Amino acid sequence: MGHNDDEIKISRDEEEENMAAWLLGIKTLKIQPYRLPSLGPQDVKVRIKALGICGSDVHHFKTMRCANFIVKKPMVIGHECAGIIEEIGSEVKSLEVGDRVALEPGISCRRCNLCKNGSYNLCPEMKFFGSPPTNGSLAHKVVHPANLCFKLPENVSLEEGAMCEPLSVGVHACRRATVGPETNVLIMGSGPIGLVTLLAARAFGAPRIVIVDVDGHRLSIAENLGADATVQVSTLEEDAVAEVVKIQNAMGSGIDVSFDCVGFNKTMSTALAATRSGGKVCLIGLAKSEMTVPLTPAAAREVDVIGIFRYRNTWPLCLEFLRTGKIDVKPLITHRFGFSQKEVEDAFETSAQGGNAIKVMFNL
Amino acid sequence: MGKGGMSLGEMKDGEEVNMAAWLMSLNTLKIQPFNLPPLGPYDVRVRMKAVGICGSDVHYLKTMRCADFVVKEPMVIGHECAGIIEEVGSEVKTLVPGDRVALEPGISCWRCNLCKEGRYNLCPEMKFFATPPVHGSLANQVVHPADLCFKLPENVSLEEGAMCEPLSVGVHACRRANIGPETNVLIMGAGPIGLVTLLAARAFGAPRIVIVDVDNYRLSVAKDLGADDIVKVSINLQDVAEEVAQIHKAMGRVDVSFDCAGFNKTMSTALSATHAGGKVCLVGMGHLEMTVPLTPAAAREVDVIGIFRYKNTWPLCLEFIRSGKIDVKPLITHRFGFSQKEVEEAFETSARGGTAIKVMFNL
């Protein structure tokens, strides 16, 4: 595998060999050929141009699993992507060759009750880029259903298109929590998901947003992105009570909705205690399987716990937010890499380190 | 003090002395005089006729506290009640002496944001019968706002009126969980709250209701009350997976679960058993801190809905009972009169649980 772009244009039977980044084992990524399925009548072939690394990609990389998903055989990694249409299936009418599109990763079955009732993100037969056993999209090209490819407005870049995926998590959470002009929002965690939730909450009209983290640098990013106030917290359970007070003071009035973008006992307990009676806590971060939390006192104040899993029907809204400038995701992209063996390895190292790295983006 | 059934208050200088059951200290109830406040223009004075005992009343008796509420001085106990209007305040137009009414226990402030939004059950200034420091209603008479007294339809008895209070918890839970003709319902716990939730869920149109408990007798009561299926479960956490399988076999898809017990195990079972996109309502207040598999549930968008008492439920409860859509009478298993000895026995009986579902005082 080569280091520069010329390498990838290997001709083979006059057709470019498609290459992808394969996860072969723990911390072992290798750029290798990736044979695409044939193009169905409702599919398109997309040349991937921008792809972001997600915490789940890193988790698969480090452990070969993520929750109940286990990588049992080599799998192409990556799912946050955008590219250019190269070929369209015979029945595709809404897209043309040359169109720039952002891709929604998950193909649901469209037949089960969950799909038919609109909760397709919960489909048990979901085939999702980079969730084993479905190959991901860190590749030159992928084949994907046309209805899951969304045309980018003129003024939205391919990198911003790729950012629609993480942004969708924030948008879906704000919808489920019914964030609006009267909901004061608390966000636990100022990592990539906390930050897209901040951007989404602002776009949904939240009047006041307080964000909380252990890391001072990440809090300053949040401030630059428009958080009304930040509170630095510790990892110690015994500090929770005092922190709840600080958080409530920072908000000023009642906290209507809290987003736990981390998912630890402490962040959840803090959110439950800080949220006003009748409010909601959204659990987005999926850090721990079993949690020990003061659920009963929260339930006794009718503070509801809303679960968030990925997103549904969010791309059009994300693209509109980006088109109008209501949301600017560009500051979240902190590191960029090309598509070569070394750069793929460096990119994952960088993303895994966290810290200054918010969103690591591949340009292909 | 009278000995059974209808007991009138004591007389003193030709005037009735209002008597009530006071919680004096741990495990100590005493019938003593209870001075009523003067009747305000919007108040009514009600002669109590039927008062049920709630699990929270028993908890106060045994521990002098319930969650964050602590009994610091003697307090009249009891809150599930109905009676007959004796006197109405000057501004009261909707009720007249002689009217039979069921009482909604809690007086909220009506001024705060929560009250004004209609979520008055969450009012921080709530004054609730027998939640310290507010006196309860196991007494000959109480004074109460007229707007919290609901006239009983002709065919609804005073005991059924008193049952509106626990029934309200089930009704409020069914509302918050959006129970309807397409929601299969799982109920954890076949005690009084599980049973009123069963009755309410049926009245809201739930097509299939499965109820679980550790106790066979309570499960048979549930079956008689119309549960479609029952599953006996254990108290062992390691049995959760097996029990979820049994529940799915009995139900098919579980859309809404009501945890009317509130323990780690019941909550874990409910979270695992409920279908993606469904809801788990936490009604029972067993444990303060819970260790539960919250994340797998959240990752299936199974939401956890909290239930605290009720709001705006009396009219609906009375209509359900009037029309026969709900029959609460089978829940009343034991009856006692208002005397020192009977009050003590009644609480003993209620505390024992088992075959005692709802213990009712007739005054």
Interface residues (C-beta under 8 A of the other chain):
Chain A: A67 L114 N117 S119 N121 L122 P124 R176 G254 G263 M268 S277 G278 L283 L286 A287 K288 S289 E290 M291 T292 V293 P294 L295 T296 P297 A298 A299 A300 R301 E302 V303 D304 V305 I306 G307 I308 F309
Chain B: A67 N113 L114 E117 R119 N121 L122 P124 R176 G262 M267 A276 G277 L282 M285 G286 H287 L288 E289 M290 T291 V292 P293 L294 T295 P296 A297 A298 A299 R300 E301 V302 D303 V304 I305 G306 I307 F308
